[in-house]
Amino acid sequence: MGPSGPPGGFSVGKRIGAGPPDLPLPEPGRKKELSAFLKSSGLRFRSLELLNLSFTHRSVSNESSHRSNNERLEFLGDAILGAVCATVLYERFREKSEGELAKIKSVVVSEDILSSIARELQIDNFLVLGRGEELSGGRKKNAILADALEALIGALYLDSGFAAAFSFVDRCLGPEIDRVVEENYHGDYKSLLQELSQRQFRVYPQYRLLTWSGPEHERLFRIEVQVKDRVYGPGIGRSKKLAEQEAARMALEQLREGSGTSR
């Protein structure tokens, strides 16, 4: 689905200045890794150098004389991601207002969802990180994974054209759009819980951190949420934000069922 892109692709540095035209060739071992990624993801790339650049975090540039990283590709991919998502929503939901479409889009292209897609594609296994970022658990950080996915989209656009990028983004976001719409998930769970809580009880939800465990790069947080005199959860997540979202989701489900723990 979607409009056709520019005919063909264009090479690195051509027409819009994609990045350094002298990108280093990946080592043989790295070529095998990148080829494995292409096979598992179903993508095709003319330039393994460009694909490799999309996975190269800025921490590599900070720690060495290697100047190239994926920030410029991320900038480009972010714009393409937004345009494709907006086009898909515009075509699929002709009855929805601009405000409704904007709310759905803001959730679908959120860091949480993009990082989840990146994990499904196993991008975390192919990242190139500086030593410090590697040791601090950068391979598991949502922001780095989401940025790498956007950089990959930008690289695919430069390598194979808009039609290929459109098809890839549509394939990745399609299930997320369906889920968002089916669950009436126009905002995040915390926002929905706050709206329901104020409408029904005229109070704000109160979140409380119960415990956290594990090393810094694999920490799990347990958070409960109180609405009026009832407590819901605990929600568990790899960050406080994700744990709060999970607690809010549980609260929404139980409020609709009329259950919860009194306090």
N, C-alpha and C positions, 0 to 999 in steps of 0.2 A: 504494500500500500504506500501511497505517497508520490510526490512529484519526482520526475527523473532529475538527476543531478547533471552537472557539466559533463560532456562526453569525455570518457576516459579519465585518467588521473594525471597528475603532473609531478615531476621529480622534485626532490628536495632543493629548495632555494629558487625554484623557477616560478615566475609570475608574481607571487606574493611574498617571497622571501621567507620560506618556512623555517629556516634555521641555518646553522653552519653547513656549507656545502661539502666540507671535508670531514664528515663524521667518521670516526675510526671504525674499521671493520671489526665485528665481534670475533673473539677467539673461537677456535673450532668447538670447544666445549660449550661455549655460550651459544653458538649457532645451533647446536643440538637442542639446547634448552628452549630457545626461541621457536624452533621447528616443532617441538613437542607442544608448546603453547598454541601455535597455530592449528595443529591437528586437533587438540582437545576443544578449542574454541570455535572451530569451523571458519576461521578467518583466513584471508589470503593477503599477503604483503609482497610487493615487489622488492621493497627495501627492508632487509633485516636491520640495517643501521638505524633507520627511522623507528622501527618497532622497539629496538633496544633503547633508543633515546627516550621513548615514552615511559619506560620503566625506571629511568635513572633519576633518582631524587637529588634535590639541590645539596644535600649533605655531602655528596660525593665531591661536588665543586668546592665546597667550603673546606674540605680536608686535603685537597690536592690541586695540582695545576690543571686538572681536567675541567674545562670551563663549561662544557655543555651539560644541560640538565633538562628536565621535562616541563619547566615552568611555562615556557612559551607555548608548548603544545597544549598544556592544561588551559591556558587562556583561550586558545582557539577552540579546543574541544568543549569548553564550557558554553561558548556561544552557539556551537552547532547543536549541542545537547538541548539547550533551551529552545532553539528554533524547531528542532524535530519534535520535541515533546509538545510544544504549542500547536504545531501543525496537526499532529495526531489527535490531540484533544479537540481542536477546532473541527476536524472532519468527523470524528466519531460522536460528538455530543453537540449536535446542532441546536438542541433545545435549551442548553445551559447558558447562563449569562456570563459575561466577561469576568465578574467577580467569582463565580463558581469555578470557572476554568482556571483562574489564577490560583485559587486555593488548592485545587487538585494538583496543579503543576508544582506548587511550592513543596508539597509533600513528596511527590514522585521523584523530584530531583534533589531531595534532601541528602545530607551527608550520610545519614544512617542507611538509607536505601541504596545509595550509590556504593557505599563500602560493602554492603551485603552482596550486591551484584558482583563487585570485584572479587569477593571471597569465593562466590560460586564459580567464577572464571579461574580461580586459583592464581590471581595476579600477585597475591602475597608471596608466592613461591618464586616469582621471577623478578622481584624488585631488586634494584641495585642501590644499596644504601652505604653511607659513610659509616665508619667503624662506630662512632659515638651513637649514631641513630640506631644502628643494628643492636648495640648493647642495651639501649634504652627501650627496646621492644617496638621499634618503629614499624616493623613488618606487620604488626597487629593493630596499628593506630588507624582509626576510621578516617581521619583527615588525609593521611598519606594514601590510603587505598582509594578513597573517592577521587583525590587529585590524579592518581595514576590512571583511573578509568577515564577521566576526562581527557588526559593526555593521549591515551590510546585512541579515543574517538578523533581527536585532532590529527593524530598520525595517520589513521585510516583514511581520513578525508584527503590529506595531502597525497597519500600513496595511491589511492584507488578512486577518488572522486566522491561527490556528494551522495550519489545513489547508494554506494556501498556503505557509507557512514550512516545514512538514513535507515537502511535495512537493519544494520547492527543495532542501532539505538532503539528502533521500533521493536526488535526481537527481545531486547533486554528489558525495556520498560513496559511492554504490553501486559505481561502478567501483573506487574505492580499497579498499573492503571486500573485493571480489572478489580484487583483487591481493594484498592482505595475507594472505588465507586461502590462496590458491593457492600463494603462495611460502613458506608457513609462516613468514611475517614477523610473528611475535607480539611481537617486540621490535625494536629497530633492528639494523642489520647489525653494528655494533660489539659489541653485546651478544651476538648470535648467534656472532660470531667468537670472542669471549672464552670463551663456554661451550664451543665446540668445541675451542679451543686448550687449555683447561685439562683437558678430558676426555681428549683424545688425546695431548697432549704435556706436560701439567702445567706450562705456561708461560703468561705473559700476552703478548698481542700488543704490539709496540713500534712506535709511529708516528713517522715522521720527516718534517719539512718539507723538501722539496727546493728549490723555488723559488716565488716569487710574482711576478706581473706585472700591469701595467695600472694605471689611476688608482684612487683609493680606492673610488669608488662602482661600479667595474666590475672589481675585482681578481679574478684567478684564482690559486688555490693548487694546487700539485702535492705530494701527500703519498704516501709509500710505507709499507707496514706489513711488519714482520718477525715471522714466527712460527717459533720455534726457529731453524733455520739457513737458512730460505728467505724471500725477499723478494717481495712482491706489489705490483702497481700499476704506475705511480702513479695514484692517484685524483685527479681534477681537479674543483674546485668553486669557487663564488663566496665561500665562507668556509672556514675550516679545518675546521669541523664537517662541512660537506657533502663536502669532499675526503676526510676521514677515513672518512665513511660509504661513499663510492665505493670507496676502497681496500679497506675491509673486505668490501664486496660482491664485488669482484674476487677477493680472497683466498678467500672462501667457495666461489666457483665453481671456482677452480683446485685447492683442497684436495680438493674432491669428485672432480675429474678426476685428481688425483695429480700436478699440475704446479706449477712455481714456479721461481724463480731462486735457486740456491744461493749462500750467502755464507760 
